């Protein structure tokens, strides 16, 4: 069996960045249209829902950066051995 060809990781394939973008977009939508547009059906009304979405986007963005850096490091280590 031939060894697997390594492909350099790219950011747009990392779903953490996609989720961060979606959370930021929902937060902006909620900021301008009101929090009721992003509230889940049946969710108890609470203040600061937009900022919870922003915080979730920040967490996802940080996870994306960390996981992408680890993927780049693993790629570098695997390609140096060849």
C-alpha positions as CSV (number, residue, x, y, z in Angstrom):
1,X,0.0,0.0,0.0
2,X,1.4,3.4,-1.0
3,X,1.9,5.9,1.8
4,X,-0.8,8.5,2.2
5,X,0.0,11.9,0.5
6,X,-0.1,14.7,3.0
7,X,-2.1,17.8,2.1
8,X,-1.3,21.2,3.7
9,X,-4.2,22.2,6.0
10,X,-6.2,25.3,5.0
11,X,-8.3,27.5,7.3
12,X,-11.5,27.4,5.3
13,X,-11.9,23.7,5.9
14,X,-11.8,24.1,9.6
15,X,-15.4,24.1,10.8
16,X,-14.5,26.1,14.0
17,X,-14.1,29.2,11.7
18,X,-17.4,28.5,10.0
19,X,-19.2,28.3,13.3
20,X,-17.5,31.4,14.6
21,X,-18.6,33.3,11.5
22,X,-22.2,32.1,11.9
23,X,-22.3,33.1,15.5
24,X,-20.9,36.5,14.7
25,X,-23.4,37.0,11.9
26,X,-26.3,36.0,14.2
27,X,-25.0,38.4,16.9
28,X,-24.9,41.3,14.4
29,X,-28.4,40.4,13.2
30,X,-29.6,40.3,16.8
31,X,-27.9,43.6,17.5
32,X,-29.7,45.4,14.8
33,X,-33.1,43.6,14.6
34,X,-33.5,42.8,18.3
35,X,-32.7,39.8,20.4
36,X,-36.0,38.2,19.7
37,X,-34.9,37.2,16.1
38,X,-32.1,35.0,17.5
39,X,-33.9,33.6,20.5
40,X,-34.7,29.9,20.3
41,X,-38.4,28.9,20.3
42,X,-39.5,28.4,23.9
43,X,-36.4,30.0,25.3
44,X,-36.9,32.0,28.5
45,X,-36.3,35.7,27.7
46,X,-33.0,36.9,29.0
47,X,-30.9,40.0,28.5
48,X,-27.5,40.0,26.8
49,X,-28.3,37.2,24.3
50,X,-26.3,39.0,21.6
51,X,-23.3,39.1,23.8
52,X,-23.6,35.4,24.6
53,X,-23.4,34.8,20.8
54,X,-20.4,37.1,20.5
55,X,-18.7,35.2,23.3
56,X,-19.5,31.9,21.7
57,X,-18.0,33.2,18.4
58,X,-14.8,34.3,20.2
59,X,-14.5,30.8,21.8
60,X,-15.0,29.1,18.4
61,X,-12.5,31.5,16.8
62,X,-9.9,30.7,19.4
63,X,-10.5,27.0,19.0
64,X,-10.1,27.4,15.2
65,X,-6.8,29.1,15.6
66,X,-5.5,26.6,18.0
67,X,-6.6,23.6,16.0
68,X,-5.3,25.1,12.8
69,X,-1.9,25.7,14.4
70,X,-1.8,22.1,15.6
71,X,-2.7,20.8,12.1
72,X,0.1,22.9,10.5
73,X,2.5,21.6,13.1
74,X,1.5,18.0,12.4
75,X,1.8,18.6,8.7
76,X,5.2,20.1,9.1
77,X,6.4,17.1,11.2
78,X,5.0,14.6,8.8
79,X,6.5,16.2,5.7
80,X,9.9,16.7,7.3
81,X,10.2,12.9,7.7
82,X,9.8,12.2,4.0
